[in-house]
Amino acid sequence: MLSASELADHLARDAEAVCRHYLSAGRRAGNYWIVGDVANNKGRSLYVHLSGSRAGKWTDAANGQYGDLLDLVRETCGLVDFRDVADEARHFLSLPKPERASSRRGGTPDHPPVDRPAAERARRLFGMTQPLAGTLGDSYLRQRAILRASLHPTLRFHPSCYYRDLVTGRTASYPALVAAVTDPSGTITGVHRTWLDPNGDGKAKVEDPRRALGGLLGNAVRFGFPLHELVPVMVAGEGLESILSLSHVMPTMPMVAALTANHLAAFSPPAACLRLYIAGDADAAGRQGIERLSRRAQAVGILPLVLAPELGDFNEDLRWLGPDQLTANLRAQLVPEDTMVFLPT
C-alpha cells in the first residue's frame, strides 16, 4: 500500500491534470496553476507549482494555506478522514484499493488513522462552506419559490462537496446546499447536504442526492429560532424545503426541520413551548411522525396542533398554489392569537 507521501508524489507527477480536475475554475500561467482558493472559486490567490522540485506544492497567498496535492484533494472534496482522502487519490490515479483487516483501521506513518466523531466532521464541513446568497444553492431554492433562504444563517453553499456512491464506491464532487443541524444551545451536531446539478437542473443526478451527517436525534435545522429566549409557539416539520416554504410566509415564526419522519417523532421541543404546530407530509411515514410527536408533546403539557398542506407538502402548495393561497390555508389552521402575530393582514 502506498504511503501518504508516495500518493502525493504520484499526484505531483501529473500536477496539471490534478489541477484541471479539482480546480477547474483556474488556468495555467507558465509553470503554475492559478485559481481563487481551494473551494475552486475564480481568482488568482492560490497557485500550484506544476513542475520542478516543488511540483504539486501549493500556497494560497490570501490566507496562508499551503500543502501538497493530497492536501488539495482533501480540501477541495471536503474530506476529513485520511482513509477517504487516500481512496479519492487512488480513484483519480486508478490505483487499486488496499486490503483492510477488520481488526485494524487504515493509516500510514505519515498520517496515522483518526476516527473523528461525526459531529466534528459535520462542523468541519460546515466551516468549509460559503454564504448562500447568489450561489447555485440560492438559485435552486428560488426555483422552488423559496426566495429569502439566504437570510437564514443555518443554510450555506459548498461549491464542490465530496460525494461517494454507497453501492459502487465511486466518488465525485458536486455543488451542494448545506444546512446546519443544531441542538437547543445552537451547537452544530450535524449537517444535511443536498447535492445539486452543476448546470442548475435541480438536484444532482445521483442515487441519493440528500444525506445527513452527525447527530440528528432530538436536534434539527432551525429557522428564526432565537437562542437563549423563550419560545412559546413554534412549528416542527420534516422536510427542509417544506419548512422553508412555511417560513417564507411566516418569517417570524420559529421553525425546525427534523429532516426525516423518525427524527420528527424524536424532536425535543423547548421547555417553554406551549403550542407546537406539526407540519406534516401527506404520506404514511409523515402521519406516523406526527402522531408520535403529538403524544410526546401532550405528555409534557404542550398542545400539539397539526398543519396540513392542500397538496403533497407545503413546498408544492407554495409553488403551485402561490403564497397567497398558502397563507389563507394557514390562517384557517392557526390559533387566532397566533394568526394575529405571525400572519397579520
C-alpha positions in Angstrom: 0.0 0.0 0.0 1.3 3.4 -0.9 2.1 5.8 1.9 0.8 9.3 2.1 4.0 10.8 0.7 4.1 8.3 -2.1 0.5 9.1 -3.0 1.4 12.8 -3.0 4.4 12.1 -5.3 2.2 10.1 -7.7 -0.2 13.1 -7.9 2.6 15.5 -8.4 3.9 13.7 -11.5 0.8 14.8 -13.3 0.1 18.0 -11.3 -1.7 19.8 -14.1 -4.2 17.0 -14.6 -4.9 17.1 -10.9 -5.5 20.8 -11.0 -7.7 20.6 -14.1 -9.9 18.0 -12.3 -10.1 19.5 -8.8 -9.5 23.2 -9.6 -11.3 23.5 -12.9 -12.1 27.2 -12.4 -8.4 28.0 -12.6 -5.9 28.2 -15.5 -2.3 27.6 -16.3 0.1 30.5 -16.2 3.7 29.5 -17.0 4.7 26.8 -14.5 1.8 27.5 -12.2 -1.9 26.7 -11.9 -3.7 29.8 -10.7 -7.2 29.8 -9.1 -9.1 31.7 -6.4 -9.0 29.2 -3.5 -9.4 25.6 -2.5 -13.2 25.9 -3.0 -12.5 26.3 -6.7 -13.6 29.9 -7.0 -12.2 32.1 -9.7 -9.3 34.3 -8.9 -5.6 34.5 -8.5 -4.9 33.9 -4.8 -3.9 30.2 -4.9 -1.0 29.0 -7.0 0.2 25.4 -7.6 3.7 24.5 -8.8 3.4 22.3 -11.9 7.0 21.3 -12.5 10.4 21.1 -10.9 11.3 20.1 -7.4 8.2 21.8 -5.9 5.7 20.2 -8.3 2.4 19.7 -6.6 3.2 22.2 -3.8 0.6 25.0 -3.4 0.0 28.2 -1.5 -2.9 30.5 -1.0 -1.5 33.9 -0.6 -4.7 35.3 0.7 -4.9 33.2 3.9 -1.6 31.5 4.2 -2.9 27.9 3.5 -0.4 25.6 1.9 0.3 21.9 1.3 0.8 19.2 -1.3 -1.7 17.7 -3.8 -3.0 15.3 -1.2 -3.9 18.2 1.0 -5.6 19.8 -2.0 -7.7 16.7 -2.7 -8.8 16.8 1.0 -9.7 20.5 0.9 -11.5 20.6 -2.4 -13.5 17.4 -1.7 -14.4 18.5 1.9 -12.9 15.3 3.4 -11.9 14.7 6.9 -10.7 11.1 7.4 -7.4 10.3 5.7 -8.8 7.0 4.5 -11.3 8.9 2.4 -8.6 11.2 1.1 -6.4 8.3 0.1 -9.3 6.5 -1.6 -10.1 9.6 -3.6 -6.5 10.0 -4.6 -6.3 6.3 -5.6 -9.5 6.7 -7.6 -8.0 9.6 -9.5 -4.8 7.7 -10.1 -6.7 4.4 -10.9 -4.8 2.6 -8.2 -6.3 -0.5 -6.5 -7.7 0.0 -3.0 -5.7 -1.7 -0.2 -6.9 -4.7 1.7 -8.2 -3.6 5.2 -8.3 -6.1 8.0 -11.5 -5.9 10.1 -9.4 -5.6 13.3 -7.3 -2.7 12.0 -8.2 0.7 10.8 -6.2 2.1 7.8 -3.4 4.6 8.3 0.2 5.3 7.4 3.3 6.5 9.3 2.8 9.9 7.7 -0.9 10.1 8.5 -2.0 7.9 11.5 -5.6 6.8 11.5 -8.0 9.2 13.2 -11.7 8.4 13.9 -13.2 11.8 14.4 -16.8 11.9 15.7 -19.4 12.5 13.1 -20.4 15.8 14.8 -16.8 17.1 14.5 -16.7 16.1 10.8 -20.0 17.9 10.3 -18.7 21.1 11.9 -15.6 21.0 9.8 -17.6 20.5 6.6 -19.9 23.4 7.5 -16.8 25.6 8.2 -15.8 25.0 4.5 -19.0 26.4 3.1 -19.7 29.9 1.9 -22.7 32.3 2.2 -25.8 31.1 0.3 -26.7 34.4 -1.4 -26.1 34.4 -5.2 -25.0 30.8 -5.3 -26.3 27.8 -7.2 -27.9 26.7 -3.9 -29.8 30.0 -3.6 -30.9 29.6 -7.3 -32.1 26.0 -6.6 -34.3 27.2 -3.8 -35.6 30.2 -5.8 -36.7 27.7 -8.5 -38.8 26.2 -5.8 -40.3 29.6 -4.9 -38.3 30.0 -1.7 -36.9 33.5 -2.3 -35.4 34.5 1.0 -33.4 31.4 2.0 -30.1 33.4 2.1 -31.4 35.3 5.2 -31.0 32.1 7.2 -27.5 31.6 8.6 -28.1 27.9 9.0 -28.1 27.5 5.2 -24.8 27.6 3.3 -23.3 26.6 0.0 -20.4 24.3 -0.9 -19.2 24.6 -4.5 -17.6 21.2 -4.7 -18.8 18.8 -2.0 -17.5 15.3 -1.9 -20.0 12.5 -2.8 -19.5 8.8 -2.6 -21.9 6.3 -4.2 -22.6 3.8 -1.4 -23.2 1.0 -3.8 -20.4 1.3 -6.4 -17.9 3.1 -4.2 -17.3 5.7 -7.0 -16.6 9.2 -5.9 -17.3 12.7 -7.3 -17.8 16.3 -6.3 -21.0 18.3 -6.8 -22.2 21.7 -5.6 -24.3 21.3 -2.5 -26.8 23.1 -0.3 -25.6 22.5 3.2 -27.8 23.0 6.3 -26.6 23.0 9.9 -28.3 20.7 12.4 -28.1 22.2 15.9 -29.0 21.4 19.4 -31.1 23.8 21.6 -28.0 25.7 22.5 -27.1 26.4 18.9 -24.2 23.9 18.8 -23.8 22.2 15.4 -24.3 18.5 15.8 -24.7 17.6 12.1 -25.2 18.8 8.6 -27.7 18.0 5.8 -26.4 18.0 2.3 -28.4 18.4 -0.9 -26.2 17.8 -3.9 -27.1 19.9 -6.9 -26.7 19.6 -10.7 -23.8 21.9 -11.8 -25.9 23.1 -14.7 -28.7 24.3 -12.5 -31.1 21.5 -13.3 -32.3 20.7 -9.8 -30.7 18.1 -7.7 -27.6 16.2 -8.8 -28.3 13.1 -10.9 -27.1 10.6 -8.3 -28.8 7.8 -6.5 -29.3 9.7 -3.2 -28.8 13.4 -3.6 -29.7 14.1 0.1 -27.8 12.9 3.0 -27.3 13.8 6.7 -24.1 13.5 8.7 -23.7 13.7 12.5 -26.2 13.8 15.4 -29.8 14.3 14.3 -31.7 12.6 17.1 -33.5 15.3 19.1 -31.9 18.1 17.1 -33.0 19.9 13.9 -32.2 22.6 11.3 -33.6 25.8 12.9 -35.0 28.9 11.3 -35.9 32.1 13.1 -35.2 30.3 16.3 -33.9 32.8 18.9 -31.2 31.5 21.2 -31.5 31.9 24.9 -35.1 33.2 24.6 -38.4 31.6 25.5 -40.2 30.1 22.5 -43.9 29.6 23.5 -45.1 28.9 19.9 -43.2 27.1 17.1 -43.5 24.8 14.0 -41.8 21.5 13.7 -41.8 19.6 10.4 -39.9 17.0 8.4 -38.6 18.3 5.1 -36.2 21.2 4.7 -37.9 22.7 1.7 -41.4 22.2 3.2 -40.4 24.2 6.4 -38.6 26.8 4.3 -41.9 27.3 2.4 -43.8 27.9 5.7 -41.0 30.3 6.8 -41.5 32.2 3.5 -45.0 33.2 4.5 -44.4 33.2 8.3 -40.9 34.6 8.6 -41.1 35.5 12.3 -42.4 32.1 13.5 -39.6 29.9 15.0 -39.4 26.6 13.0 -37.4 23.5 12.8 -36.9 20.9 10.1 -36.1 17.4 11.6 -35.3 16.0 8.1 -37.0 12.6 8.5 -40.3 11.3 9.9 -38.4 9.3 12.6 -36.4 12.3 13.7 -39.5 14.5 13.7 -41.1 12.0 16.1 -38.0 12.3 18.3 -37.7 16.1 18.3 -37.5 17.7 21.7 -39.5 21.0 21.9 -38.1 23.7 24.2 -39.3 23.7 27.8 -41.2 26.9 27.4 -43.2 25.8 24.4 -47.0 26.0 24.9 -48.2 25.3 21.4 -46.4 23.1 18.9 -47.6 23.2 15.3 -46.6 20.0 13.5 -46.2 20.4 9.7 -46.9 17.0 8.2 -46.3 15.5 4.8 -49.2 13.6 3.2 -47.7 10.1 3.4 -47.8 7.2 5.9 -44.3 7.9 7.4 -45.2 11.6 7.8 -48.5 10.7 9.6 -46.7 8.3 12.0 -44.2 11.0 12.8 -47.0 13.5 13.6 -48.8 11.0 15.8 -45.7 10.1 17.8 -44.5 13.7 18.3 -48.1 14.7 19.3 -48.2 12.1 22.0 -44.8 13.2 23.3 -45.8 16.8 23.3 -49.0 16.1 25.2 -47.1 14.1 27.8 -45.1 17.2 28.8 -48.1 19.6 28.7 -47.6 21.1 25.2 -50.6 21.5 22.9 -49.9 19.8 19.5 -51.7 21.2 16.5 -51.3 19.8 13.0 -50.8 22.0 9.9 -51.9 20.2 6.8 -50.9 21.1 3.2 -53.5 21.2 0.5 -51.2 19.2 -1.9 -48.4 16.8 -1.1 -46.4 19.1 1.0 -46.0 22.8 1.8 -43.5 23.4 -1.0 -45.9 22.1 -3.5 -48.5 24.5 -2.0 -46.1 27.4 -2.3 -45.0 26.5 -5.9 -48.4 25.6 -7.4 -51.0 27.4 -5.4 -48.9 30.5 -4.6 -48.0 32.3 -1.3 -51.5 34.0 -1.0 -53.3 30.7 -1.1 -50.8 29.1 1.2 -51.3 32.0 3.7 -55.0 31.6 3.5 -54.8 27.9 4.2 -52.5 28.5 7.2 -54.8 31.3 8.6 -57.6 28.8 8.8 -55.5 26.4 10.9 -53.6 28.7 13.3 -54.9 29.7 16.7 -56.4 33.2 16.3 -53.9 34.9 18.5 -51.1 33.3 16.5 -52.7 34.4 13.3 -52.5 38.0 14.6 -48.8 37.7 15.4 -47.5 35.5 12.6 -50.0 36.1 9.7 -51.0 39.8 10.0 -53.4 41.1 7.4 
